[in-house]
């Protein structure tokens, strides 16, 4: 809770939010306007968070174009709620890094991007594991429930007051997995980490919602493909039939993996 009620942490969260250009929420408040009297605003916000009286404001829902030309729904919180989301994320990131996320997971993590995944894939290939079960997750930003996410987080976070504020933040979203909130990277990885935990023994790399499991032959890749599918099913997900496949060695170069809409 110190991340939510200590003004030092809230100031850090606010500054992190302000570094990104973003549209106002439903109340029309801009970052330029919110900066006026910032420390007094944050002190009052901290007190509401401490007392449990903080209530998320309504969201402004928009449609955002993706790299592939498709559009997807997103929710824009008010600037104040973005600060709360960011403060929660700052509190949870060290826990996620230390206890939840595997070393073979990249994307939406500091210092771990597609290049990280490509390098890890190349290590598997150089070790002779040249067949790949390439599994893209269908609807990774859809579904899921608040109860599931809170229960999964409660395995690692024992602070009941923090969990209550976390639940309140997610309850305010149209769906807990909807992009747009500062909590999205946390809930995205928290959900997939439940599937990741079932993949012990596989030579696997995950970038965002794309798994690549490496094996020395087709049979091993087919077994890995099935295991990933079963692990995803346990959290209500499934492979994207159009994008997922078993790649033979000549189609499994590391640079060909983890591509947008690949």
C-alpha positions as CSV (number, residue, x, y, z in Angstrom):
1,X,0.0,0.0,0.0
2,X,2.9,2.4,0.4
3,X,3.0,2.7,-3.4
4,X,-0.6,4.0,-3.3
5,X,-0.5,6.2,-0.2
6,X,3.0,7.6,-0.1
7,X,3.1,10.9,-2.1
8,X,6.6,10.2,-3.3
9,X,5.4,7.1,-5.1
10,X,2.4,8.9,-6.5
11,X,4.6,11.7,-7.8
12,X,6.8,9.1,-9.5
13,X,3.7,7.5,-11.1
14,X,2.4,10.8,-12.3
15,X,5.7,11.7,-13.9
16,X,5.8,8.4,-15.6
17,X,2.3,8.9,-17.0
18,X,3.1,12.5,-18.1
19,X,6.0,11.3,-20.3
20,X,3.5,9.8,-22.7
21,X,1.2,11.8,-24.9
22,X,-2.4,10.8,-24.1
23,X,-5.9,12.0,-24.7
24,X,-8.0,13.2,-21.8
25,X,-10.5,10.9,-20.1
26,X,-14.2,11.4,-19.8
27,X,-13.8,14.4,-17.5
28,X,-11.7,16.3,-20.1
29,X,-8.9,16.9,-17.6
30,X,-5.5,17.3,-19.4
31,X,-2.1,16.7,-17.9
32,X,-1.3,20.4,-18.2
33,X,-4.3,21.2,-16.1
34,X,-3.7,18.4,-13.5
35,X,-0.1,19.6,-13.0
36,X,-1.4,22.8,-11.5
37,X,-1.3,22.1,-7.7
38,X,0.0,18.6,-8.4
39,X,1.3,17.8,-5.0
40,X,-1.9,18.9,-3.2
41,X,-3.9,16.9,-5.7
42,X,-1.8,13.8,-5.0
43,X,-1.9,14.2,-1.3
44,X,-5.7,14.3,-1.5
45,X,-5.7,11.3,-3.8
46,X,-3.4,9.4,-1.4
47,X,-5.8,10.0,1.5
48,X,-8.8,8.7,-0.5
49,X,-6.7,5.6,-1.4
50,X,-5.7,5.1,2.3
51,X,-9.3,5.5,3.5
52,X,-10.7,3.2,0.8
53,X,-13.0,6.0,-0.6
54,X,-11.2,6.2,-3.9
55,X,-13.7,5.3,-6.7
56,X,-12.5,5.0,-10.4
57,X,-14.2,7.5,-12.7
58,X,-16.1,6.4,-15.8
59,X,-14.0,5.5,-18.8
60,X,-14.0,7.0,-22.3
61,X,-14.1,4.1,-24.7
62,X,-12.5,4.5,-28.1
63,X,-11.5,2.3,-31.1
64,X,-7.8,2.3,-31.9
65,X,-6.2,1.1,-35.2
66,X,-3.6,-1.6,-34.9
67,X,-0.4,-2.1,-37.0
68,X,-2.3,-4.6,-39.2
69,X,-5.1,-2.1,-40.1
70,X,-7.6,-3.6,-37.7
71,X,-9.3,-1.6,-35.0
72,X,-9.7,-2.8,-31.4
73,X,-11.6,-1.3,-28.4
74,X,-9.7,0.5,-25.7
75,X,-10.7,2.4,-22.5
76,X,-9.2,5.7,-21.6
77,X,-9.2,6.4,-17.8
78,X,-9.0,9.9,-16.4
79,X,-5.6,11.3,-15.7
80,X,-6.0,10.7,-11.9
81,X,-7.0,7.1,-12.4
82,X,-4.0,6.6,-14.7
83,X,-1.8,7.7,-11.9
84,X,-3.4,5.1,-9.6
85,X,-3.0,2.4,-12.2
86,X,0.6,3.3,-12.7
87,X,1.3,3.3,-9.0
88,X,-0.2,-0.2,-8.7
89,X,1.9,-1.3,-11.7
90,X,5.0,0.1,-10.1
91,X,4.2,-1.8,-6.9
92,X,3.6,-5.0,-8.7
93,X,6.4,-5.0,-11.3
94,X,9.2,-6.1,-8.9
95,X,6.9,-9.0,-7.7
96,X,6.1,-10.0,-11.2
97,X,9.7,-10.0,-12.2
98,X,10.9,-11.9,-9.2
99,X,8.1,-14.5,-8.7
100,X,5.7,-14.6,-11.7
101,X,7.5,-14.2,-15.1
102,X,9.8,-16.8,-16.5
103,X,13.2,-15.8,-17.9
104,X,12.0,-16.9,-21.4
105,X,9.1,-14.3,-21.4
106,X,9.6,-11.0,-23.2
107,X,7.3,-8.1,-24.3
108,X,5.8,-5.5,-22.0
109,X,8.8,-5.9,-19.7
110,X,11.7,-3.4,-19.2
111,X,14.7,-4.5,-21.2
112,X,13.0,-7.5,-22.8
113,X,11.6,-7.0,-26.3
114,X,11.4,-8.9,-29.5
115,X,15.2,-8.9,-30.0
116,X,15.5,-10.7,-26.6
117,X,13.2,-13.4,-27.8
118,X,14.9,-13.7,-31.2
119,X,18.3,-14.2,-29.4
120,X,16.8,-16.8,-27.1
121,X,15.3,-18.6,-30.1
122,X,18.7,-18.6,-31.8
123,X,20.3,-20.3,-28.8
124,X,17.8,-23.1,-29.1
125,X,18.4,-23.5,-32.8
126,X,22.1,-23.6,-32.3
127,X,21.6,-26.4,-29.8
128,X,20.0,-28.5,-32.5
129,X,16.3,-27.8,-31.6
130,X,15.3,-26.7,-35.1
131,X,11.6,-27.7,-35.2
132,X,9.3,-25.1,-33.8
133,X,5.8,-25.2,-32.4
134,X,4.7,-21.7,-33.2
135,X,1.6,-20.8,-31.2
136,X,-0.1,-17.4,-31.3
137,X,-2.7,-17.0,-28.7
138,X,-6.2,-16.1,-29.9
139,X,-7.9,-13.2,-28.1
140,X,-5.2,-12.8,-25.4
141,X,-6.7,-9.4,-24.6
142,X,-10.2,-10.7,-24.2
143,X,-12.1,-12.7,-21.6
144,X,-10.8,-13.4,-18.1
145,X,-12.5,-12.4,-14.9
146,X,-11.7,-10.1,-12.1
147,X,-12.0,-12.9,-9.5
148,X,-9.4,-15.0,-11.4
149,X,-6.9,-12.1,-11.6
150,X,-7.3,-11.2,-8.0
151,X,-6.9,-14.8,-6.9
152,X,-3.8,-15.2,-9.0
153,X,-2.3,-12.1,-7.6
154,X,-3.2,-13.0,-4.1
155,X,-0.7,-15.9,-4.3
156,X,2.1,-13.4,-4.3
157,X,0.5,-10.3,-2.6
158,X,-0.8,-10.6,0.9
159,X,-1.8,-7.0,1.5
160,X,-5.6,-7.1,1.6
161,X,-6.0,-3.4,1.3
162,X,-3.9,-3.3,-1.9
163,X,-5.8,-6.3,-3.3
164,X,-9.1,-4.5,-2.6
165,X,-8.0,-1.4,-4.5
166,X,-6.7,-3.6,-7.3
167,X,-10.1,-5.3,-7.6
168,X,-11.9,-1.9,-7.6
169,X,-9.7,-0.7,-10.5
170,X,-10.4,-3.8,-12.5
171,X,-14.1,-3.8,-11.7
172,X,-14.3,-0.3,-13.3
173,X,-13.1,-1.6,-16.7
174,X,-15.5,-3.0,-19.3
175,X,-13.5,-6.2,-19.2
176,X,-10.4,-6.7,-17.0
177,X,-8.2,-7.4,-20.1
178,X,-9.2,-4.4,-22.1
179,X,-6.2,-2.4,-23.4
180,X,-5.9,1.2,-22.3
181,X,-5.3,1.1,-18.5
182,X,-1.9,1.2,-17.0
183,X,-2.6,-2.2,-15.4
184,X,-2.9,-3.9,-18.7
185,X,0.6,-5.3,-18.9
186,X,0.2,-6.7,-15.4
187,X,-3.1,-8.5,-16.0
188,X,-1.9,-9.6,-19.5
189,X,1.2,-11.4,-18.1
190,X,-0.5,-12.5,-14.9
191,X,-3.0,-14.5,-17.0
192,X,-0.5,-16.0,-19.4
193,X,1.8,-16.8,-16.5
194,X,-0.7,-19.4,-15.4
195,X,-0.2,-21.2,-18.7
196,X,3.6,-20.6,-18.6
197,X,3.8,-22.5,-15.3
198,X,2.5,-25.6,-17.0
199,X,5.3,-25.7,-19.6
200,X,8.2,-27.0,-17.5
201,X,10.5,-29.2,-19.5
202,X,9.8,-27.5,-22.8
203,X,12.4,-25.4,-24.6
204,X,10.1,-22.4,-25.1
205,X,10.2,-18.7,-25.6
206,X,7.3,-16.3,-25.3
207,X,7.1,-12.9,-26.8
208,X,3.9,-11.1,-25.7
209,X,1.2,-13.6,-26.8
210,X,3.3,-15.7,-29.1
211,X,4.9,-18.9,-28.0
212,X,7.7,-20.7,-29.8
213,X,8.7,-24.2,-28.4
214,X,11.8,-25.8,-29.9
215,X,12.4,-29.5,-30.5
216,X,14.9,-31.7,-32.4
217,X,12.2,-33.3,-34.5
218,X,8.6,-33.0,-35.7
219,X,7.2,-35.3,-33.1
220,X,8.8,-33.2,-30.3
221,X,7.3,-30.1,-31.8
222,X,3.9,-31.7,-32.1
223,X,4.0,-32.7,-28.4
224,X,5.0,-29.2,-27.5
225,X,2.2,-27.7,-29.6
226,X,-0.4,-29.9,-27.8
227,X,1.0,-29.0,-24.3
228,X,0.8,-25.3,-25.0
229,X,-2.7,-25.7,-26.3
230,X,-3.7,-27.6,-23.1
231,X,-2.0,-25.0,-20.9
232,X,-3.9,-22.2,-22.6
233,X,-7.2,-24.0,-22.3
234,X,-6.7,-24.1,-18.5
235,X,-7.1,-20.3,-18.5
236,X,-9.8,-20.1,-21.2
237,X,-7.5,-19.4,-24.2
238,X,-6.6,-21.3,-27.3
239,X,-4.1,-21.1,-30.2
240,X,-5.0,-18.8,-33.1
241,X,-5.7,-21.4,-35.9
242,X,-4.7,-19.1,-38.7
243,X,-1.3,-18.0,-37.2
244,X,-0.3,-21.2,-35.3
245,X,1.7,-24.0,-36.9
246,X,4.5,-26.4,-36.6
247,X,7.5,-25.0,-38.5
248,X,10.1,-27.3,-40.1
249,X,13.8,-26.2,-39.8
250,X,13.8,-24.3,-43.1
251,X,10.8,-22.1,-42.0
252,X,11.9,-21.7,-38.4
253,X,14.7,-19.1,-38.6
254,X,14.6,-16.9,-35.4
255,X,14.1,-13.7,-37.4
256,X,10.9,-15.2,-38.9
257,X,9.4,-15.7,-35.4
258,X,7.5,-13.2,-33.3
259,X,6.4,-11.0,-36.2
260,X,3.3,-8.8,-36.0
261,X,0.5,-10.8,-37.7
262,X,3.1,-13.4,-38.7
